[in-house]
Amino acid sequence: MSSKKRNQPAAGAAAGGAPAAIPEIRPGQSIELLKELHILTRDGKLNQDSRRKLKQVYHLYQFIEPLLEEIHSQHPDVSLVDHGAGKSYLGFILYDLFFKSLEGNSRIYGIETREELVQKSTELADRLGFPGMSFLNLSVADSIGSDALPAQIDVVTALHACDTATDDAIHFALKKHARFIVLVPCCQAEVASALNRNKGKSLGRTSLTELWRHPLHTREFGSQVTNVLRCLQLEAHGYQVSVTELVGWEHSMKNELIVARYKDLPRKRPAERLQEVLRSLGLEEMGERFFSAL
């Protein structure tokens, strides 16, 4: 098992590598990719806005790189599925900074429902010479049973996969026995809707309903509860979960980062706590979503 060092340019990278005048760009990075992602201007320069974007990229990458390194130290072929990939911004960055230096059959799969984005990503990967990237025109839910994906996946990511797509990504990761799960949840409306429907009944039962009585609080509290339930769900499957913030992501209010590592931890207590939270908040109807994979 061997791989090129990621802090050295790949062979022949000089022509497409980073200019010495831009120290922020790492050796061997694809200049064409950085232009496509609008991190570099068309003439290959950094402005204030693109410097901020590059800083955000590196900030996210620093969370994911150690997970990839750990997997690669155990077996040579690393697999990653990115759900709700959009333009596959994350997938391309991960491939450029990590995967393209690996030997063997490591692969990134981008899952996206918009066919035109899948086609554009496929064309860009071909143009950049990134053979270990595949893009599938599937919903997150449909990808769970797709024969186009292997039975086991090392890392599952879902950044800003809206509403229940994040939960579908979790179900996918559990079905695929993912070693690591990296989530930045977005637009959680389902729990908030359930809280709103049951508000009248809950007001008479507990004063805690004041936490979500007003519509603005319903939305914000619902978002918070959704992520708490997701963390408990992952813990109930034996994962160790950490929650942190993606600092510097000024363009998005949704910057909560959930990283789950499979450790085969005891599952009974988090499953009981998950059930208790649902019951306490009058969310029993949500049990199927959070318990369906248990």
C-alpha positions in Angstrom: 0.0 0.0 0.0 1.5 3.3 -1.0 0.5 6.8 -1.9 2.1 10.1 -2.9 2.5 12.6 -0.1 -0.3 15.1 -0.2 2.0 18.1 0.6 3.9 17.5 -2.6 2.8 18.2 -6.1 1.8 15.2 -8.2 4.0 14.4 -11.1 3.5 16.8 -14.0 1.6 19.2 -11.7 3.9 22.1 -12.4 1.9 23.2 -15.4 -1.4 23.2 -13.6 -0.1 23.7 -10.1 -0.3 26.7 -7.8 1.7 29.8 -8.7 4.4 30.6 -6.2 2.8 34.1 -5.8 -0.2 32.6 -4.1 1.0 31.0 -0.9 -2.5 30.2 0.3 -2.9 27.6 -2.4 -1.4 24.2 -1.6 1.2 22.6 -3.8 -0.5 20.4 -6.5 -3.9 21.9 -6.3 -5.8 22.2 -9.6 -5.9 25.8 -10.7 -8.6 25.0 -13.3 -10.8 23.5 -10.5 -10.3 26.6 -8.3 -11.4 28.8 -11.2 -14.5 26.6 -11.8 -15.4 26.9 -8.1 -14.9 30.7 -8.3 -12.2 30.5 -5.6 -9.7 31.9 -8.2 -10.6 34.6 -10.7 -10.5 33.7 -14.4 -7.0 35.2 -14.6 -5.9 32.9 -11.7 -5.8 35.5 -8.9 -7.2 35.7 -5.4 -9.3 38.7 -4.3 -10.7 39.3 -0.8 -13.9 37.3 -1.4 -12.1 34.3 -2.9 -9.6 34.3 0.0 -12.5 34.0 2.4 -13.9 31.1 0.3 -10.6 29.4 0.3 -10.3 29.8 4.1 -13.8 28.2 4.4 -12.7 25.3 2.2 -9.6 24.6 4.3 -11.6 24.9 7.6 -14.1 22.2 6.5 -11.3 20.1 5.0 -9.4 20.1 8.4 -12.4 18.2 9.9 -12.6 15.6 7.1 -8.9 14.9 6.3 -8.1 13.1 9.5 -11.0 10.7 9.0 -9.8 9.9 5.5 -6.2 9.5 6.7 -7.4 7.0 9.4 -9.4 5.0 6.9 -6.5 5.0 4.4 -4.1 3.8 7.1 -6.3 0.7 7.5 -7.1 -0.1 3.9 -5.9 1.4 0.6 -9.3 2.1 -1.1 -11.3 4.8 0.5 -15.0 5.4 -0.5 -17.0 8.5 0.2 -20.6 9.4 -0.7 -21.7 13.0 -0.8 -25.4 13.5 -0.6 -27.2 16.5 -2.0 -24.0 17.2 -3.8 -25.3 20.1 -5.9 -22.3 21.2 -8.0 -20.2 18.8 -6.1 -18.1 21.6 -4.6 -17.2 19.4 -1.6 -16.5 16.3 -3.6 -14.1 18.1 -6.0 -12.2 19.7 -3.2 -11.8 16.4 -1.3 -10.7 14.7 -4.5 -8.2 17.4 -5.4 -6.7 17.7 -1.9 -6.7 14.0 -0.9 -8.1 11.3 -3.3 -6.1 12.2 -6.5 -2.8 11.3 -4.8 -4.0 7.8 -3.8 -3.2 4.7 -5.8 -5.8 2.0 -6.2 -9.6 2.2 -6.4 -10.6 5.0 -4.0 -13.7 6.8 -5.1 -16.1 9.7 -4.4 -19.7 9.4 -5.4 -21.9 12.5 -5.7 -25.6 12.0 -5.3 -27.8 14.7 -6.8 -31.4 14.9 -8.0 -30.8 17.7 -10.6 -29.7 15.9 -13.8 -28.1 19.0 -15.3 -25.8 19.4 -12.3 -24.9 15.7 -12.5 -24.0 16.1 -16.2 -21.9 19.2 -15.5 -20.0 17.5 -12.7 -19.3 14.5 -14.8 -18.0 16.7 -17.6 -15.8 18.7 -15.2 -14.3 15.5 -13.6 -13.5 14.2 -17.1 -11.9 17.5 -18.0 -9.8 17.7 -14.9 -8.7 14.0 -15.2 -10.4 12.9 -11.9 -11.2 9.3 -12.8 -12.2 8.3 -9.2 -15.3 10.5 -9.2 -18.9 9.3 -10.1 -22.1 11.3 -10.1 -25.5 9.7 -9.8 -28.9 11.3 -10.6 -30.7 9.9 -7.6 -32.6 11.1 -4.5 -30.9 10.4 -1.2 -33.7 7.9 -0.4 -33.4 6.1 -3.7 -29.6 5.8 -3.4 -30.1 3.5 -0.4 -31.2 0.6 -2.6 -29.2 1.6 -5.8 -26.9 -1.1 -7.3 -24.7 1.7 -8.6 -23.2 2.1 -5.1 -21.2 -0.5 -3.1 -22.7 -2.3 -0.1 -20.3 -0.6 2.3 -19.1 3.0 2.3 -16.4 4.5 4.5 -17.5 8.1 4.8 -20.9 9.7 4.2 -21.3 13.5 3.9 -24.3 15.7 3.6 -23.8 19.4 3.6 -26.9 21.5 3.6 -29.1 18.6 2.4 -32.5 20.2 3.0 -35.0 19.1 5.6 -35.5 15.3 5.6 -32.7 14.7 3.1 -30.3 14.8 6.0 -32.3 12.1 7.7 -32.2 10.0 4.5 -28.5 10.5 4.4 -28.2 9.2 8.0 -30.4 6.1 7.0 -28.1 5.6 4.0 -25.0 5.7 6.2 -26.5 3.3 8.7 -27.4 0.8 5.9 -24.0 1.1 4.4 -22.2 0.7 7.7 -20.4 3.9 7.3 -17.3 4.4 9.5 -17.8 8.2 9.6 -20.7 10.5 9.0 -20.3 14.2 8.4 -23.4 16.4 8.4 -24.2 20.1 8.1 -28.0 20.0 8.5 -30.2 22.6 6.8 -33.8 23.8 6.6 -35.3 21.4 9.2 -39.1 21.9 8.9 -40.6 18.5 9.7 -40.2 18.6 13.5 -41.3 22.2 13.6 -44.4 21.4 11.7 -45.2 18.6 14.2 -44.6 20.9 17.1 -46.9 23.5 15.6 -49.7 20.9 15.0 -49.6 19.7 18.5 -49.1 23.1 20.2 -52.6 23.5 21.5 -52.5 20.1 23.2 -49.1 20.6 24.6 -49.9 24.0 26.1 -52.3 22.4 28.4 -49.9 19.7 29.4 -46.6 21.5 30.2 -45.3 25.0 30.5 -42.2 24.0 28.4 -44.4 24.5 25.4 -43.6 28.2 25.8 -40.2 27.4 24.3 -42.0 27.0 20.9 -45.3 28.9 21.3 -44.4 31.7 19.0 -43.8 30.9 15.3 -40.2 32.2 15.2 -39.4 30.1 18.3 -41.2 27.1 16.7 -38.9 27.2 13.7 -35.7 27.7 15.7 -36.6 25.2 18.5 -37.7 22.7 15.9 -34.3 23.0 14.2 -32.5 22.5 17.4 -34.6 19.5 18.5 -34.2 17.9 15.0 -30.4 17.9 15.4 -30.6 16.6 19.0 -32.8 13.7 17.8 -30.3 13.0 15.0 -27.4 12.8 17.5 -29.3 10.5 19.8 -30.3 8.3 16.8 -26.6 8.0 15.8 -25.6 7.2 19.4 -28.3 4.6 19.5 -26.5 2.9 16.6 -23.2 2.8 18.4 -21.7 6.0 17.1 -19.6 8.5 19.0 -21.0 12.0 18.1 -19.4 15.4 18.3 -21.1 18.7 17.4 -19.2 21.9 16.6 -19.5 25.0 14.5 -18.1 25.8 11.1 -16.7 29.2 11.8 -16.3 31.8 9.1 -19.3 30.6 7.1 -20.8 34.0 6.9 -23.0 33.2 3.9 -25.0 30.7 5.8 -26.9 30.7 9.1 -26.7 26.9 9.1 -23.2 26.1 10.3 -23.7 23.3 12.8 -21.3 20.4 12.0 -22.2 16.9 13.3 -19.4 14.3 13.0 -20.2 10.7 13.9 -17.6 8.0 14.3 -18.6 4.3 14.6 -17.3 2.9 17.9 -19.9 0.2 18.7 -20.8 2.0 21.9 -23.7 0.9 24.2 -27.0 1.7 22.5 -29.7 1.1 25.0 -29.4 4.4 26.9 -29.4 6.8 23.9 -32.4 4.9 22.4 -34.3 5.3 25.7 -33.4 9.0 25.8 -34.5 9.4 22.2 -37.9 7.9 23.0 -38.1 10.1 26.1 -37.5 13.3 24.2 -40.1 12.5 21.6 -42.6 11.7 24.3 -41.8 14.8 26.4 -42.3 17.1 23.4 -45.4 15.4 22.0 -43.5 14.2 19.0 -44.4 10.5 19.1 -45.5 10.7 15.4 -41.8 11.3 14.5 -40.8 8.0 16.0 -40.8 6.1 12.7 -38.3 8.6 11.2 -35.8 8.3 14.0 -36.4 4.7 15.0 -37.0 3.1 11.6 -33.3 2.0 11.3 -33.1 0.7 14.9 
